[in-house]
Structures are given as structure tokens and as C-alpha cells.
Amino acid sequence: MNDVLTIGITGGIGSGKSYVAKMLAERFGIPVYDCDREAKRLMAESEEIRSQLVGLVGPEVYGASGLNRQHLADYLFADPEHARKVNAIVHPTVLKDFSAWAEKQTKPVVALESAILYESGFYKHVDYILFVDAPEDVRLRRAMQRDTATEAQVVARMKMQQTEQSRKLADFIVDNSTDSDLLLLEQLKQIALLKQ
């Protein structure tokens, strides 16, 4: 990679990491690579991912209209080991795509947003880690509103995330417990000044 500085943005469900990423892009001009969105794109477009997923899950994983998300979800949730196998196919391609994307950027700092920054191993490929934090009750309320999910569904997803470990390993912790942009902007200024 060129000498661009990379920041990994992560945080638990409902913490507002996408909002923080959006603010870094809009207010400070830091380009952000959204791993979740790009992984979905690559699963639809990459022949390498397609052939490996077909080999792993079966030909039904892709239909006439592209990736059969329901079939893939059924496979993923049938066994925790299945998720590991699918991730081993998808993550290397996402990382390669991110590296190629970062090479093309003209800004001195870029960011990579990922809910699974540690689990995917992406944290090894960034210079700094920014953890977006908010109290559990705030995260629960936000996630329930955003996803129109029940409290039990959100709590189950929260339990699967390793937020405590992520918080400990972070270089920057951004408090996103209020809905105040001013408080958020103050905290993000130090990150935006990393490579002036």
C-alpha cells in the first residue's frame, strides 16, 4: 500500500459506527470503505467468491437473479462452523478489494468500517483502530428502531459481539452516547488531524 494512513472503525450493534464513518467522510473528507456493503457487492460480482461458495454450499446458492441470500443464511445459521468457512472465502477478497481501493485514494487518511474488524482479521491491516462506544441501553434502542427488531433479537446479536475486547484494543474510543453532533465532532477532530 502507499503511505496512506488507515483507520479501522468498529463498535457494537447500535453504537453508531456508520454515522461516525459518515461524519468522518462528510466533515473531514476522509474516504470510508464500508466492508459490509462491499462484501455484499463482491459476493454478487466476484467469480472467485461465486465458484468457492458454489463448491461449499452447492449450486442453489446462486440463482438466475444472483446470490440466493436466504439459502446462504440457512447454511450460515445451521452451524457456527459454516460461518467460519464462508468468511474464509469472503474476507480475503474484501481485504484485497480494500487494499486496491486505498491505493487509489488521494487523501492522506482513509478509513475502513467493519462490525467484525477483529473477527475478520482486518484490524491487522490498519494503522489505528477507532471504537465507537455507547451504553447498552442506547445501543439497544437504536438497533431496535433501525432494524425494527425485538429486544430479544437485538440482545442475542449483542451477545455474539466481542465489544469489550474491541474497546480494550482500540487506539481511539469515541463516545456516541448522545445524539449531539457537536460532541461527536470535537472527538473526531483529533482523528482527522492524524496526518496533517
C-alpha positions in Angstrom: 0.0 0.0 0.0 1.1 3.6 -0.5 1.9 5.7 2.6 -1.8 6.5 3.2 -2.8 6.2 6.9 -5.7 3.7 7.6 -8.2 3.8 10.4 -10.4 0.8 11.2 -13.8 1.9 12.5 -15.7 -0.6 14.6 -18.2 -0.8 17.5 -21.1 -2.9 18.8 -24.5 -3.0 17.2 -26.4 0.3 17.6 -23.2 2.2 18.6 -23.4 4.5 15.5 -20.3 3.4 13.7 -21.8 4.1 10.3 -22.9 7.5 11.5 -19.3 8.2 12.7 -17.9 7.0 9.4 -20.3 9.3 7.5 -19.2 12.2 9.7 -15.5 11.5 9.0 -16.3 11.4 5.3 -18.6 14.5 5.1 -17.0 16.8 7.7 -13.3 15.8 7.4 -13.0 14.5 3.9 -11.8 11.0 4.9 -12.8 8.4 2.4 -14.5 5.4 4.0 -14.6 1.8 2.8 -17.8 0.1 4.1 -16.9 -3.6 4.5 -20.4 -4.8 4.9 -21.7 -3.1 1.7 -18.6 -4.0 -0.3 -18.7 -7.7 0.8 -22.3 -7.8 -0.5 -21.2 -6.3 -3.8 -18.3 -8.7 -4.1 -20.4 -11.8 -3.3 -22.6 -10.8 -6.2 -19.8 -9.8 -8.6 -16.7 -11.9 -7.8 -16.3 -15.1 -9.9 -13.7 -16.3 -7.3 -16.2 -16.0 -4.4 -19.0 -17.4 -6.6 -17.1 -20.6 -7.5 -15.9 -21.2 -3.9 -19.4 -20.6 -2.4 -20.9 -23.0 -5.0 -18.3 -25.6 -4.1 -19.0 -25.1 -0.4 -22.8 -24.6 -0.2 -24.0 -26.0 -3.5 -25.2 -24.6 -6.8 -28.5 -23.3 -5.2 -26.5 -20.5 -3.5 -26.7 -18.6 -6.8 -29.9 -18.4 -8.8 -30.9 -16.6 -12.0 -31.2 -13.3 -10.1 -27.8 -13.7 -8.4 -26.9 -14.6 -4.8 -29.6 -16.5 -3.0 -29.3 -14.7 0.3 -32.0 -16.9 2.1 -30.2 -20.1 1.1 -26.9 -18.7 2.2 -28.4 -17.5 5.5 -29.9 -21.0 6.1 -26.5 -22.5 5.6 -24.8 -19.9 7.8 -27.1 -20.4 10.8 -27.2 -24.2 10.6 -23.7 -24.5 12.2 -21.2 -21.9 13.7 -18.5 -23.7 11.7 -20.4 -22.8 8.4 -19.9 -19.0 9.1 -16.2 -19.5 9.6 -16.0 -21.3 6.2 -17.9 -18.7 4.4 -15.9 -15.9 6.0 -12.7 -17.7 4.9 -13.9 -17.3 1.3 -15.3 -13.8 1.5 -12.8 -11.9 3.8 -9.6 -12.3 1.7 -11.4 -10.9 -1.3 -12.8 -8.0 0.7 -9.3 -7.2 2.1 -7.8 -7.3 -1.4 -10.5 -5.0 -2.7 -9.9 -2.6 0.2 -6.2 -2.5 -0.5 -6.8 -1.8 -4.2 -9.3 0.9 -3.2 -7.0 2.5 -0.6 -4.2 2.6 -3.2 -6.4 4.8 -5.5 -7.3 7.4 -2.8 -5.6 10.8 -2.9 -6.3 11.7 0.7 -3.6 11.1 3.4 -6.1 9.2 5.6 -8.7 6.6 4.7 -11.0 4.5 6.9 -12.4 1.0 6.8 -15.7 0.5 8.6 -16.3 -3.1 9.8 -18.5 -4.5 12.5 -16.2 -7.5 12.6 -12.9 -5.7 12.4 -11.2 -8.2 14.9 -13.0 -11.4 13.9 -12.2 -10.9 10.2 -8.5 -10.1 10.9 -8.9 -6.7 9.2 -7.5 -5.0 12.3 -4.1 -6.3 11.3 -4.2 -4.1 8.1 -5.0 -0.7 9.7 -2.8 1.8 11.5 -5.3 2.9 14.1 -8.5 1.5 15.5 -11.4 3.7 16.3 -14.0 2.1 18.6 -17.5 3.8 18.6 -19.0 3.4 22.1 -22.4 3.9 23.6 -24.2 2.5 26.6 -26.0 -0.8 26.1 -29.5 0.7 26.6 -28.8 3.4 24.0 -27.5 0.8 21.5 -30.5 -1.4 22.2 -32.9 1.4 21.5 -31.1 2.5 18.3 -30.8 -1.1 16.9 -34.5 -1.9 17.6 -35.6 1.3 15.9 -33.2 0.9 12.9 -33.9 -2.8 12.3 -37.5 -2.9 13.5 -36.3 -5.8 15.7 -37.5 -7.1 19.0 -35.4 -6.5 22.2 -34.7 -10.3 22.4 -33.3 -10.3 18.8 -31.0 -7.3 19.4 -29.8 -8.7 22.8 -29.0 -12.0 21.1 -26.9 -10.2 18.4 -25.2 -8.1 21.1 -24.1 -11.2 23.0 -22.4 -12.5 19.8 -20.2 -9.4 19.6 -16.9 -9.1 21.3 -17.3 -5.4 22.2 -15.3 -5.5 25.4 -12.2 -6.9 23.7 -12.6 -4.4 20.8 -12.8 -1.5 23.3 -9.6 -2.6 25.0 -7.6 -2.9 21.8 -8.7 0.5 20.3 -6.4 3.5 19.8 -9.4 5.9 20.0 -12.7 5.5 21.7 -15.4 7.8 20.5 -18.3 8.3 22.9 -21.5 8.3 20.9 -24.0 8.1 23.8 -25.8 11.3 22.9 -27.3 12.4 19.7 -25.1 15.6 19.8 -23.1 16.2 16.6 -21.1 18.8 18.4 -19.8 16.3 21.0 -19.0 13.9 18.2 -17.2 16.4 16.0 -15.0 17.5 18.9 -13.9 13.9 19.4 -13.3 13.3 15.7 -11.1 16.3 15.2 -8.1 14.6 16.8 -8.5 11.7 14.4 -8.9 14.0 11.4 -5.6 15.6 12.4 -3.6 12.4 12.4 -1.8 13.1 9.2 -1.6 16.8 8.5 
